[in-house]
Amino acid sequence: MLMLMILVVAVVAGVAFGAANVISPVSTTTTASTLPATTTTTAPSNVTLSAVGDTELGNTPQLPADPTAYLAPIKAALAAPIVFGNLEGTMTSATTSKCAPTSTECYAFHVPTSYAAVYRATGFTVLNAANNHSHDFGVQGAADTTAALRAVGISEAGLPGQIGVVREATTRVAFVDFAPYSNTNDLLNFTAAAQLIAQAKRIAKVVVVYMHAGAEGSDADHVTRTSEFYVGEDRGNPFAFAHAAIDDGADLVLASGPHVLRAMEWYRGHLIAYSLGDFANYDNFAAQGVLRLSAILHVTLSSTGSFLSGHFTSVVLSPSGQPSVDPTDAAAAFVNGLSVADFGANAARISANGAVVAPAG
């Protein structure tokens, strides 16, 4: 059995991020953790990961009766040595949120810190904090989340200067996550992003970049190639950022944030998944029409980051936002159509058996 060792690394990525870039938002000094020295001469191993999009399990006190059972229908399909997802919201008992008491258009999510163990039991090994909900309950909520994840052995990535590092057998994999906010690794700052990706390349053989980018909603399913806005907020240019990330050294680019699936593209031999949609969504976002469609993306990379194979599993959300495998493969058909429409000859295609296929030639 492949052994997976997990840690979170905080690194200084240059002056653009400031003098102190740290794991915890309440810390004041830069810290770094290192993997134990490898004592075997075994050749570097390939890396297999699964990835999903936005994942949230409710909002205290509105919570599933059994969160482990809520995710159980998808656990087997999710299984991989490394499992990545975007964590929407916080794990905290803090009660002061970013939303005004009378607001009807502000969303702030928190679940108990015990939910970290639920994610780990479901298979997750890396969770993203670079999104618009990581500070829903302020600095305390973010710090509580970091501590809860660390306690169960889940690596976190995406807070300022933060890189999540895991290892499959002898190969280190770095996750460098971005969102268009100053309290995360900022995808609007291309120079700082390049510096952080370069730092990740020095830490690990394989680098995965995640971006929480783009407009939201059922009409936001296409990659526009321009800066995208939602409720007046600049959500970045996903196309430009993804290409820049690969130019800077990323081996794979994953994304979510629009709450709808988007196309997949091949760029310089690397795969870009522009949105994996919502993955679990306990009664908080619409789960109807194309917003019900979700996916699990499995990717195997070589020890140097080259794409070896991929598999796309179609997922569908129930009205309450619970994910399950969809035997009709509606999500695959939807993404295929988007990929061809948006990228033509550079589209990544999903075959009838779910394999992710590169363009011929």
TORMI-517487 format. One line per field, with one value per residue (C-alpha): residue in one letter; z, x, y; residue number from 0. Coordinates in Angstrom, 2 decimals, decimal comma. Layout:
aa <- c(a;...)
up <- c(Z;...)
east <- c(X;...)
north <- c(Y;...)
i <- c(NUM;...)
//
This chain:
aa <- c(m;l;m;l;m;i;l;v;v;a;v;v;a;g;v;a;f;g;a;a;n;v;i;s;p;v;s;t;t;t;t;a;s;t;l;p;a;t;t;t;t;t;a;p;s;n;v;t;l;s;a;v;g;d;t;e;l;g;n;t;p;q;l;p;a;d;p;t;a;y;l;a;p;i;k;a;a;l;a;a;p;i;v;f;g;n;l;e;g;t;m;t;s;a;t;t;s;k;c;a;p;t;s;t;e;c;y;a;f;h;v;p;t;s;y;a;a;v;y;r;a;t;g;f;t;v;l;n;a;a;n;n;h;s;h;d;f;g;v;q;g;a;a;d;t;t;a;a;l;r;a;v;g;i;s;e;a;g;l;p;g;q;i;g;v;v;r;e;a;t;t;r;v;a;f;v;d;f;a;p;y;s;n;t;n;d;l;l;n;f;t;a;a;a;q;l;i;a;q;a;k;r;i;a;k;v;v;v;v;y;m;h;a;g;a;e;g;s;d;a;d;h;v;t;r;t;s;e;f;y;v;g;e;d;r;g;n;p;f;a;f;a;h;a;a;i;d;d;g;a;d;l;v;l;a;s;g;p;h;v;l;r;a;m;e;w;y;r;g;h;l;i;a;y;s;l;g;d;f;a;n;y;d;n;f;a;a;q;g;v;l;r;l;s;a;i;l;h;v;t;l;s;s;t;g;s;f;l;s;g;h;f;t;s;v;v;l;s;p;s;g;q;p;s;v;d;p;t;d;a;a;a;a;f;v;n;g;l;s;v;a;d;f;g;a;n;a;a;r;i;s;a;n;g;a;v;v;a;p;a;g)
up <- c(0,00;-0,86;2,19;2,31;4,67;5,14;6,30;5,73;4,79;5,21;2,96;2,23;-1,37;-1,65;-0,77;-2,67;0,12;2,92;5,41;7,35;5,52;7,88;8,27;10,96;10,59;14,28;14,09;13,73;12,52;9,46;10,20;8,10;8,50;6,63;5,71;7,39;5,39;2,93;3,91;0,84;-2,60;-4,31;-7,56;-7,47;-7,76;-9,94;-8,23;-8,33;-6,95;-7,01;-6,91;-6,35;-6,19;-3,53;-0,43;2,58;5,10;6,41;8,67;12,43;13,62;10,21;9,91;8,59;11,26;10,35;8,20;7,64;6,27;4,14;2,27;2,33;-1,14;-2,78;-0,65;-2,87;-6,05;-4,31;-3,17;-4,16;-2,40;-2,44;-2,26;-2,74;-2,29;-1,77;1,77;1,71;5,13;8,49;11,31;14,43;17,40;16,87;16,59;15,12;11,34;8,51;7,84;9,35;11,54;9,17;5,88;3,42;0,75;2,82;3,44;6,27;6,97;10,02;11,19;14,35;14,44;14,75;11,05;10,20;11,19;8,90;5,93;6,83;7,25;3,81;2,35;2,04;2,53;1,21;1,64;0,13;2,10;-0,81;-1,28;-0,22;2,81;4,61;6,83;7,29;11,05;10,98;12,00;14,81;12,48;10,05;12,86;14,33;10,91;10,40;13,81;13,27;9,91;11,22;14,17;11,86;9,36;6,55;4,74;4,20;1,37;0,26;3,18;2,52;1,75;2,54;0,46;1,26;0,77;0,75;-0,34;-2,21;-1,59;-2,50;-4,49;-2,89;-4,23;-3,50;-3,66;-4,29;-4,06;-5,06;-4,84;-5,62;-2,02;0,08;2,97;0,69;-1,90;-4,32;-7,92;-8,98;-8,27;-11,05;-9,92;-6,37;-7,69;-9,89;-6,90;-4,80;-7,58;-7,97;-4,23;-4,52;-7,32;-4,97;-2,31;-4,41;-7,66;-8,61;-8,31;-8,44;-8,65;-7,60;-8,37;-6,90;-9,80;-12,12;-12,06;-10,44;-11,49;-14,22;-16,84;-15,83;-17,39;-20,17;-19,87;-21,11;-21,44;-19,70;-16,12;-14,59;-12,00;-9,55;-7,51;-8,52;-7,27;-9,53;-9,57;-11,87;-15,39;-15,01;-18,53;-18,16;-14,64;-15,49;-18,47;-16,42;-13,66;-16,12;-17,70;-14,17;-13,50;-12,47;-13,64;-13,19;-12,66;-10,84;-10,12;-8,69;-7,52;-10,26;-8,63;-12,08;-14,12;-16,76;-19,64;-19,52;-21,70;-22,68;-22,53;-23,23;-22,42;-19,06;-18,04;-16,82;-15,24;-15,13;-12,60;-10,88;-9,68;-6,30;-4,72;-1,46;-0,59;2,44;1,79;1,11;-2,67;-5,50;-6,69;-9,82;-13,57;-14,53;-10,96;-9,93;-12,07;-10,40;-10,86;-9,40;-11,44;-11,04;-12,47;-12,50;-13,04;-13,32;-10,62;-12,73;-13,28;-16,76;-17,40;-17,59;-17,33;-16,13;-15,32;-14,97;-12,76;-13,23;-9,99;-9,36;-6,32;-4,62;-3,82;-0,42;-2,08;-1,33;-3,96;-5,58;-8,69;-11,74;-14,02;-16,82;-17,14;-17,61;-16,19;-18,63;-21,59;-20,29;-19,83;-23,24;-24,88;-22,99;-23,72;-27,47;-27,54;-25,51;-26,70;-29,97;-30,91;-27,44;-25,63;-23,19;-24,10;-21,83;-23,49;-23,00;-20,26;-18,44;-19,60;-20,08;-23,58;-24,99;-28,48;-31,30;-32,43)
east <- c(0,00;1,25;2,14;1,07;2,73;1,19;2,36;1,74;4,62;4,72;7,21;8,39;7,54;9,17;8,50;5,20;3,60;5,20;7,88;6,06;4,09;2,80;0,62;-1,60;-3,21;-2,54;1,18;3,76;6,77;7,45;7,64;8,60;8,12;10,03;9,33;11,38;14,42;13,76;15,80;15,08;16,65;13,34;12,87;10,49;6,88;4,04;1,36;-2,38;-4,84;-8,56;-10,00;-13,42;-14,84;-16,67;-17,46;-19,47;-21,39;-23,86;-23,88;-24,29;-26,98;-28,24;-26,15;-26,65;-27,71;-24,74;-22,11;-20,13;-23,23;-23,95;-20,66;-20,74;-22,34;-19,33;-16,47;-15,50;-15,48;-13,36;-10,65;-7,06;-3,69;-4,15;-7,65;-8,15;-11,19;-12,13;-13,39;-16,16;-16,43;-14,80;-14,53;-15,01;-17,21;-16,72;-20,01;-19,02;-19,29;-18,50;-22,22;-24,41;-27,20;-29,93;-28,18;-30,02;-27,31;-24,25;-23,24;-21,02;-20,46;-19,17;-19,31;-17,88;-14,15;-15,03;-15,97;-12,27;-12,31;-15,31;-13,37;-10,37;-12,52;-14,02;-10,52;-9,52;-5,83;-5,63;-8,23;-8,12;-8,53;-8,09;-11,68;-14,20;-15,38;-12,12;-12,55;-16,32;-15,72;-12,67;-9,12;-10,30;-12,40;-9,49;-7,09;-9,52;-9,93;-6,18;-5,75;-8,63;-7,27;-3,75;-4,97;-6,39;-3,52;-5,15;-2,85;-4,22;-3,21;-4,14;-3,71;-1,09;2,25;0,88;1,77;0,32;2,79;2,00;4,00;2,95;5,65;8,86;7,40;6,50;3,50;2,95;-0,47;-0,37;-3,85;-5,09;-8,18;-8,73;-8,33;-5,56;-6,23;-5,35;-2,67;-3,85;-4,49;-4,81;-1,08;0,63;4,14;3,63;1,90;4,90;7,20;5,11;4,92;8,69;9,05;6,80;8,98;11,95;10,01;8,36;8,77;5,11;3,20;-0,60;-2,15;-5,74;-7,64;-10,95;-11,85;-14,57;-18,15;-20,89;-24,10;-25,64;-24,84;-21,15;-20,25;-18,00;-14,35;-14,47;-10,74;-11,39;-11,59;-14,81;-16,91;-19,59;-21,67;-19,14;-16,14;-13,17;-12,92;-9,88;-9,21;-9,18;-7,85;-4,90;-4,09;-4,19;-1,88;0,49;0,57;1,67;4,19;5,55;5,93;2,57;2,00;-1,79;-4,34;-7,61;-10,40;-13,84;-15,82;-18,41;-20,70;-21,04;-18,82;-16,59;-14,45;-11,15;-8,21;-4,78;-2,07;1,57;0,86;-0,78;-4,41;-6,51;-9,92;-11,54;-14,23;-15,19;-18,43;-20,04;-19,26;-21,22;-23,63;-25,83;-28,96;-27,03;-26,75;-29,14;-28,86;-30,98;-30,42;-26,73;-25,92;-26,72;-23,88;-20,55;-17,49;-14,56;-11,40;-8,69;-5,26;-2,04;1,19;4,75;7,27;8,32;4,77;4,03;0,42;0,00;-3,75;-7,01;-10,53;-13,71;-16,52;-19,89;-21,61;-25,08;-26,32;-29,62;-31,96;-30,23;-26,81;-25,73;-23,36;-23,67;-22,22;-24,41;-24,73;-26,14;-22,81;-24,62;-21,72;-19,24;-21,47;-21,89;-18,15;-17,35;-19,68;-18,16;-14,59;-15,15;-17,05;-14,42;-11,18;-11,76;-8,63;-7,16;-10,15;-9,65;-12,22;-13,89;-14,36;-17,33;-15,44;-14,54;-10,91;-9,58;-8,11;-5,55;-6,03;-4,61;-1,18)
north <- c(0,00;3,44;5,45;9,06;11,50;14,91;18,28;21,93;24,20;27,96;29,70;33,20;33,93;37,34;40,94;40,98;38,94;40,93;40,05;37,34;34,68;32,06;29,01;30,47;33,89;34,53;33,75;36,51;34,56;32,48;28,78;25,78;22,07;19,39;15,81;13,10;12,10;9,31;6,26;4,15;4,22;3,42;5,31;8,30;7,20;8,34;10,42;9,75;12,26;12,89;16,38;17,90;21,40;23,41;21,40;22,51;20,47;23,01;26,02;25,68;24,96;23,75;20,58;17,05;14,58;12,39;14,16;10,95;9,22;12,31;11,79;7,99;7,53;9,17;7,82;4,88;6,97;9,61;7,19;7,99;8,30;12,09;13,62;17,37;19,59;23,21;23,83;26,42;28,01;27,41;24,89;26,95;27,71;31,46;33,33;36,70;36,46;38,86;39,33;42,02;40,56;41,76;40,88;38,65;38,60;37,69;34,08;32,91;29,21;27,40;23,81;22,22;21,54;17,83;17,91;17,83;14,16;13,63;14,95;12,79;9,67;10,33;10,34;14,00;14,73;18,33;21,08;24,54;27,78;30,20;31,32;33,94;31,92;31,11;34,18;34,01;34,10;36,31;35,55;33,28;31,17;30,77;29,85;27,31;25,71;25,44;23,82;21,38;20,22;19,87;17,79;15,10;15,13;17,12;19,55;23,06;25,38;28,87;31,26;33,96;32,32;28,87;25,80;22,40;19,54;15,84;12,82;9,72;7,11;8,95;11,85;15,17;17,07;20,77;22,41;26,16;27,66;31,11;33,33;37,04;38,21;39,72;37,32;34,38;33,76;36,47;35,39;39,03;39,46;37,48;38,42;37,17;34,05;33,25;33,62;31,25;28,65;28,86;28,27;25,23;23,88;24,00;22,08;19,37;17,46;17,91;21,19;21,47;24,93;25,56;28,76;29,93;32,18;33,38;34,58;32,49;30,80;28,69;31,32;31,38;28,03;29,35;30,44;34,03;34,82;38,16;39,38;38,10;39,90;38,82;41,29;43,94;41,96;41,21;37,40;37,37;36,13;32,32;31,73;34,10;32,93;29,22;29,69;31,84;29,20;26,51;28,88;29,42;25,69;24,20;20,62;20,62;23,39;22,76;25,22;25,85;28,84;29,44;26,78;25,23;22,90;24,43;23,20;21,35;22,41;21,13;23,79;22,97;19,32;20,07;19,71;22,64;21,95;25,40;24,46;21,23;22,82;22,18;18,82;18,84;21,58;20,98;23,06;26,27;26,69;25,90;22,29;22,27;22,28;22,38;23,43;19,83;18,47;17,81;15,63;13,77;14,18;11,54;12,36;10,36;12,29;11,05;11,86;14,85;16,13;14,76;13,78;10,01;9,45;10,94;9,81;11,85;10,54;12,23;13,23;14,59;16,53;15,82;18,75;18,93;19,07;15,50;14,05;10,62;8,99;9,65;6,58;8,77;10,63;13,93;15,91;14,36;15,21;18,76;19,30;17,80;20,27;23,19;22,07;21,86;25,16;27,02;25,42;23,59;21,64;22,16;20,68;17,83;15,19;12,66;9,29;6,97;5,10;8,32;8,55;12,09;12,18;14,61;16,07;13,96;15,03)
i <- c(0;1;2;3;4;5;6;7;8;9;10;11;12;13;14;15;16;17;18;19;20;21;22;23;24;25;26;27;28;29;30;31;32;33;34;35;36;37;38;39;40;41;42;43;44;45;46;47;48;49;50;51;52;53;54;55;56;57;58;59;60;61;62;63;64;65;66;67;68;69;70;71;72;73;74;75;76;77;78;79;80;81;82;83;84;85;86;87;88;89;90;91;92;93;94;95;96;97;98;99;100;101;102;103;104;105;106;107;108;109;110;111;112;113;114;115;116;117;118;119;120;121;122;123;124;125;126;127;128;129;130;131;132;133;134;135;136;137;138;139;140;141;142;143;144;145;146;147;148;149;150;151;152;153;154;155;156;157;158;159;160;161;162;163;164;165;166;167;168;169;170;171;172;173;174;175;176;177;178;179;180;181;182;183;184;185;186;187;188;189;190;191;192;193;194;195;196;197;198;199;200;201;202;203;204;205;206;207;208;209;210;211;212;213;214;215;216;217;218;219;220;221;222;223;224;225;226;227;228;229;230;231;232;233;234;235;236;237;238;239;240;241;242;243;244;245;246;247;248;249;250;251;252;253;254;255;256;257;258;259;260;261;262;263;264;265;266;267;268;269;270;271;272;273;274;275;276;277;278;279;280;281;282;283;284;285;286;287;288;289;290;291;292;293;294;295;296;297;298;299;300;301;302;303;304;305;306;307;308;309;310;311;312;313;314;315;316;317;318;319;320;321;322;323;324;325;326;327;328;329;330;331;332;333;334;335;336;337;338;339;340;341;342;343;344;345;346;347;348;349;350;351;352;353;354;355;356;357;358;359;360)
//
